[in-house]
């Protein structure tokens, strides 16, 4: 048995995934496909876009959640940074791995205040709040200082165009062998070019249909 499939976390995650699947956003439905695509790729409109999506959960998939747990457990992670908390589903998976690894800390960042409130509630309900430092605000600021000297795992699951910038903020602190999981990285070709470049300091492969999995080698 693991924290992931025991109460209180297992039934909590089942409920949260069900709520995520049922959620809708009237503000998002008003956007045309072209406008949505433009905003998804923009480095300047991400705050507006994610405010429009404040009612959407934007969770990792169930499979990706389990993958995050497995990666953190198998790498004996103790220090994790997450870009994009949303309602905390991915954070719960990572925190469960830290619990089963004997402890550690996640620093996670979310700029939407209503999501911060809900994520804190979910972390407390799951019995994992003591492992998580949730920073409210734009991650370009919240993750620019006071990070651990050695980071074992980085999850990128916020505004896709900012993946290169967030990677740059934490790159010097990534341990050799540190894992970087980028959800929906296909929305940021610049990021993919960087982590897949020969001699760029990473080994990287697309994993499943929506994840880029990379490892720091230099």
Secondary structure by P-SEA (a helix, b strand, c coil): cccccccccaaaaaaaaaaaaaccccccccccaaaaaaaaacccaaaaaaaaaccccccccaaaaaaaaaaaaaacccbbbbccccccaaaaaaaaaaaaacbbbbbbbbccaaaaaaaaaaaaaaccccccccccccccccccccccccccbbbbcccccaaaaaaaaccccccccbbbbbccccccaaaaaaaaccccccccccccccbbbbbbcc
